[in-house]
Amino acid sequence: MIGHLQRMVWLSEEIHVGTHDLSSRWHESQLNPVDDEIAKLAFICDIRILDPGVVERVVAGDATVCGRTNDKAFQKLRKLVGLHYTLTNDSMAALGPEASRKILDQIRERLAKRFELGGDRT
Protein backbone atom coordinates (compact mmCIF):
# COMPACT_ATOMS: atom_id res chain seq x y z
CA MET A 1 0.00 0.00 0.00
CA ILE A 2 2.84 2.42 0.86
CA GLY A 3 4.55 1.66 -2.45
CA HIS A 4 1.30 2.35 -4.28
CA LEU A 5 0.86 5.64 -2.41
CA GLN A 6 4.44 6.68 -3.15
CA ARG A 7 3.92 5.90 -6.83
CA MET A 8 0.73 8.00 -6.88
CA VAL A 9 2.59 10.92 -5.27
CA TRP A 10 5.42 10.54 -7.79
CA LEU A 11 2.95 10.43 -10.71
CA SER A 12 1.17 13.49 -9.35
CA GLU A 13 4.48 15.36 -9.18
CA GLU A 14 5.40 14.25 -12.72
CA ILE A 15 2.03 15.44 -14.05
CA HIS A 16 2.49 18.79 -12.28
CA VAL A 17 6.01 19.22 -13.69
CA GLY A 18 4.88 18.13 -17.15
CA THR A 19 1.89 20.46 -17.07
CA HIS A 20 4.06 23.34 -15.88
CA ASP A 21 6.55 22.65 -18.68
CA LEU A 22 3.76 22.53 -21.25
CA SER A 23 2.33 25.78 -19.89
CA SER A 24 5.77 27.39 -19.98
CA ARG A 25 6.26 26.34 -23.61
CA TRP A 26 2.81 27.65 -24.50
CA HIS A 27 3.51 31.06 -22.95
CA GLU A 28 6.89 31.20 -24.67
CA SER A 29 5.24 30.35 -27.99
CA GLN A 30 2.86 33.28 -27.47
CA LEU A 31 5.56 35.80 -26.51
CA ASN A 32 8.19 34.79 -29.09
CA PRO A 33 6.43 35.98 -32.26
CA VAL A 34 5.22 39.19 -30.61
CA ASP A 35 8.70 40.04 -29.37
CA ASP A 36 10.22 39.12 -32.75
CA GLU A 37 7.91 41.61 -34.43
CA ILE A 38 8.60 44.26 -31.77
CA ALA A 39 12.33 43.89 -32.43
CA LYS A 40 11.81 44.17 -36.21
CA LEU A 41 9.64 47.26 -35.88
CA ALA A 42 12.04 48.85 -33.42
CA PHE A 43 14.79 48.25 -35.98
CA ILE A 44 12.69 49.79 -38.77
CA CYS A 45 12.01 52.86 -36.61
CA ASP A 46 15.59 52.94 -35.30
CA ILE A 47 14.49 52.66 -31.67
CA ARG A 48 16.66 51.16 -28.95
CA ILE A 49 13.58 49.70 -27.30
CA LEU A 50 15.34 48.33 -24.21
CA ASP A 51 17.08 51.58 -23.25
CA PRO A 52 15.69 53.10 -20.05
CA GLY A 53 12.45 55.02 -20.56
CA VAL A 54 12.16 54.22 -24.26
CA VAL A 55 9.35 51.67 -24.10
CA GLU A 56 7.35 54.06 -21.91
CA ARG A 57 7.74 56.75 -24.59
CA VAL A 58 6.57 54.30 -27.26
CA VAL A 59 3.51 53.39 -25.18
CA ALA A 60 2.79 57.11 -24.68
CA GLY A 61 2.90 57.61 -28.45
CA ASP A 62 6.04 59.78 -28.46
CA ALA A 63 7.29 59.25 -32.01
CA THR A 64 10.28 61.54 -31.36
CA VAL A 65 11.95 58.44 -29.92
CA CYS A 66 12.30 57.17 -33.51
CA GLY A 67 15.58 57.63 -35.34
CA ARG A 68 13.69 57.02 -38.63
CA THR A 69 10.14 58.15 -39.30
CA ASN A 70 7.70 55.40 -40.18
CA ASP A 71 4.29 56.16 -38.68
CA LYS A 72 2.71 52.85 -39.74
CA ALA A 73 5.53 50.80 -38.14
CA PHE A 74 5.51 52.97 -35.01
CA GLN A 75 1.73 52.57 -34.51
CA LYS A 76 2.01 48.80 -34.97
CA LEU A 77 4.92 48.77 -32.51
CA ARG A 78 2.79 50.58 -29.90
CA LYS A 79 0.01 47.99 -30.26
CA LEU A 80 2.42 45.08 -30.03
CA VAL A 81 4.09 46.49 -26.92
CA GLY A 82 0.61 46.58 -25.33
CA LEU A 83 0.05 42.97 -26.39
CA HIS A 84 3.47 42.04 -24.98
CA TYR A 85 2.46 43.46 -21.59
CA THR A 86 -0.84 41.56 -21.66
CA LEU A 87 0.90 38.28 -22.52
CA THR A 88 3.55 38.90 -19.85
CA ASN A 89 0.88 39.51 -17.21
CA ASP A 90 -0.88 36.29 -18.25
CA SER A 91 2.43 34.43 -18.07
CA MET A 92 3.18 35.76 -14.58
CA ALA A 93 -0.29 34.78 -13.37
CA ALA A 94 0.04 31.25 -14.79
CA LEU A 95 3.73 30.50 -14.22
CA GLY A 96 4.90 32.96 -11.60
CA PRO A 97 7.41 35.78 -11.91
CA GLU A 98 10.55 33.62 -11.93
CA ALA A 99 9.47 31.34 -14.78
CA SER A 100 8.17 34.33 -16.74
CA ARG A 101 11.42 36.23 -16.23
CA LYS A 102 13.34 33.21 -17.49
CA ILE A 103 11.26 33.06 -20.68
CA LEU A 104 11.66 36.80 -21.30
CA ASP A 105 15.41 36.65 -20.67
CA GLN A 106 15.77 33.84 -23.22
CA ILE A 107 13.78 35.81 -25.79
CA ARG A 108 15.84 38.97 -25.19
CA GLU A 109 19.09 37.01 -25.47
CA ARG A 110 17.99 35.44 -28.75
CA LEU A 111 16.83 38.76 -30.20
CA ALA A 112 19.96 40.61 -29.05
CA LYS A 113 21.96 38.37 -31.38
CA ARG A 114 19.96 39.71 -34.36
CA PHE A 115 19.06 43.28 -33.40
CA GLU A 116 20.58 46.21 -31.50
CA LEU A 117 17.81 46.66 -28.94
CA GLY A 118 19.65 48.76 -26.37
CA GLY A 119 19.39 48.13 -22.65
CA ASP A 120 23.08 47.24 -22.46
CA ARG A 121 23.88 45.70 -19.11
CA THR A 122 27.41 46.34 -17.98
N, C-alpha and C positions, 0 to 999 in steps of 0.2 A: 504494500500500500504506500509506504514512504517513497519507494522508487517511482511509483506511478505519479505521486504528487510532485516529486522533484522534476520529473519529465514534463508535467503540465506547466510548472512554473517556468522551466527552461523554454518550452514552446511559446508560452505567453511572452517571454522576454524577446525571443526571436521574432515573433510577429510584430511586437512593438518596434524593435530596431528596424525590421524590414519595412514597416509602414512609414516610419520616420524617414528612412532613406528614400523611399518612393516619393514622399511628400517633399523632401528636400530637392530631389531631381525635378519634380514638377514645378516648384517655385523657381528654380534655376532656369528651367526651360521657358518660363514666362518672362523673366527679367532679361535673359540673354539677348533676344532679338530687339527688345526695346532699347537696351543700353547700346547695342551695336548701332542702331539708327541714331541715337543721341550723339554718339561719337562721330558718326559720318556727318550729321548736320552741323555739329560744332566745328568740324573741320571745314565744311563748306563756308560757314560764316566766320571762320577764323576766330573762334572763341576758345579760350583755355578754360573749359567748363569746370575743372576741378580746382582752379585757383580760388582762394578765399573770397567770398562775397559774390562771385560771378554767377553761380546758379540762382541766387536770390534775385539778382538783377534780371536774369532771363525770365524768371517766374513773374517778376513785376512788369515785364514788357519793355525793359530798357534796351532798345536796339543799339544804343551807343556802345554797348559792350562788344559789338561785332567789329572785327577788323576788315571784313568785306560785307557789303550790303547785299542781302538777299532776303527780302521780306517774307517770301513764301517759305523758305527754309527756316527762318527764324520763328515764324508762327507755328510751324510744325514742331520745331524743337521745344517751344513752350508747352505745347500739348503733351508731347512725349515725356517731358520732365514731370508734369503732373501725373501722368500714368505711371511713371517710375515710382513716384512717392506712394501712390495707391498700392501698387504691387509690393513695395517694400513693407508697407504697413501690414498688408495681408500676410506676408512672409513672417514678419515678427510675431504676429498673433498666432500663426500656426506652428512655427518652428522655434520661436524664442529669439532674442537678440543675438546670441552668440552664433547660432547656426546661420542666421540671416547675414550677419557681418562676414562670416566666412564665405558665403556665396558671393556677396558683393565684392569682397577683396579679390576673389578669383576672377571675377568679371573685369574689374579694374586692371588687374595685372595682365590679363589677356589683351585687353584693348590698348593698354599703354605700349604694347609691343608694336601696334599698328598706327597709333595716332598720338600726337602731342596734346595731351589733355590738360596739362598743368598739374597743380596740386603737388609739386615736387616735395618729397619728404626727405629732408637731410638729417 
